[in-house]
Amino acid sequence: MVDVDERISALDLSLFDRVSTQTYPEDRSSLLLLQRCVRRSGNYVYAEIGSHLGGTLQPHLVDSRCSLIYSIDKRPLALPDEFTGAVYYPGNSTQRMLDGLREAFPDSPVEKIRTFDSDARDLDPKEFSPAPDFCFIDAEHTDKAVFADFGFCLSVCGPDSVIAFHDAATVRGGLARIRRQLTKSGIRFQHFLLPKHVYVILLNGAIGKFAKEIEEASLDESDYMRRASWELLKSKLSRRFPWLQRTWHILTGRGKT
Ligand SMILES: C[S@@+](CC[C@H](N)C(=O)[O-])C[C@H]1O[C@@H](n2cnc3c(N)ncnc32)[C@H](O)[C@@H]1O
């Protein structure tokens, strides 16, 4: 049987097969690429804001180089979203996530996951020692929340960390604010857009170690963000004026049966 090291090296998407995740296959490949980079230097600590069922935790759970996982999830039943207005998560709980992970991975150490049923803004950074090397933000998809979640990650992570985000199109306003803030603070960083909707910020020493490999897999960010702005505008207008959506569908032929 092929071992976990080889599967991560090969960006084997079956590493995500046992627990359902709200990511596209291309996102999973991008997340594995980041994991492959981070684990190359040895053991690492992973932090995730927004874990839901644990789908994006699973490749780290089975990775023997991942020594500790912080999973932060406020577990609201409904949450605001820049694109759709609101998203619903019935039955969302940490217990359900842990039970599901234990059942899916009976031989993996679920005890290495430290869970926090909270908004990151309400947590004490002192509880996050050892510091995470790799953070993934996939919680409330609003510009304001993403900016706050990034601020939290920055306050707890190591100086040469990798901080990734899901759904870059939805939170593109928050990402722009984060870039401005980093520039203003004089923190050295580089950013990339990875397929399909993963955004990544490399801090300080992570640039020299990973930028080349990540850049090779990256997409044209300005083109992606331009299309995202247009889609966001369409979705906001359609929510406000439902007749606009019907007219748009008729004009583009999508309203035909
Ligand atoms: C998109 S899901 C995460 C999906 C998961 N990363 C995956 O693909 O397997 C978003 C999660 O963020 C959590 N969440 C929503 N608002 C939050 C907040 N303010 N702080 C922390 N977690 C939050 C929700 O409870 C939900 O479980």
The ligand as a MOL file (V3000), in Angstrom:
LIG
                    3D

  0  0  0     0  0            999 V3000
M  V30 BEGIN CTAB
M  V30 COUNTS 27 29 0 0 0
M  V30 BEGIN ATOM
M  V30 1 C -17.3800 26.3020 4.7770 0
M  V30 2 S -17.5030 25.5160 6.3280 0 CHG=1
M  V30 3 C -15.9400 24.8030 6.5170 0
M  V30 4 C -15.7200 23.6500 5.5860 0
M  V30 5 C -14.4680 22.8530 5.8190 0
M  V30 6 N -13.2670 23.6860 5.8180 0
M  V30 7 C -14.3300 21.8040 4.7550 0
M  V30 8 O -14.2510 22.1060 3.5550 0
M  V30 9 O -14.3130 20.6270 5.1140 0 CHG=-1
M  V30 10 C -17.5050 26.8910 7.3670 0
M  V30 11 C -17.4460 26.5770 8.8500 0
M  V30 12 O -17.1220 27.8000 9.5100 0
M  V30 13 C -17.7870 27.8690 10.7430 0
M  V30 14 N -17.9250 29.2860 11.1370 0
M  V30 15 C -18.8300 30.1740 10.6990 0
M  V30 16 N -18.6230 31.3880 11.2420 0
M  V30 17 C -17.5510 31.2500 12.0380 0
M  V30 18 C -16.8230 32.1520 12.8630 0
M  V30 19 N -17.1620 33.4460 12.9650 0
M  V30 20 N -15.7440 31.6770 13.5040 0
M  V30 21 C -15.3790 30.3780 13.4020 0
M  V30 22 N -16.0300 29.4890 12.6420 0
M  V30 23 C -17.0970 29.9140 11.9690 0
M  V30 24 C -19.1220 27.1630 10.4830 0
M  V30 25 O -19.6300 26.6290 11.6820 0
M  V30 26 C -18.7460 26.0790 9.4700 0
M  V30 27 O -18.5470 24.8500 10.1340 0
M  V30 END ATOM
M  V30 BEGIN BOND
M  V30 1 1 1 2
M  V30 2 1 2 3
M  V30 3 1 2 10
M  V30 4 1 3 4
M  V30 5 1 4 5
M  V30 6 1 5 6
M  V30 7 1 5 7
M  V30 8 2 7 8
M  V30 9 1 7 9
M  V30 10 1 10 11
M  V30 11 1 11 12
M  V30 12 1 11 26
M  V30 13 1 12 13
M  V30 14 1 13 14
M  V30 15 1 13 24
M  V30 16 1 14 15
M  V30 17 1 14 23
M  V30 18 2 15 16
M  V30 19 1 16 17
M  V30 20 1 17 18
M  V30 21 2 17 23
M  V30 22 1 18 19
M  V30 23 2 18 20
M  V30 24 1 20 21
M  V30 25 2 21 22
M  V30 26 1 22 23
M  V30 27 1 24 25
M  V30 28 1 24 26
M  V30 29 1 26 27
M  V30 END BOND
M  V30 END CTAB
M  END
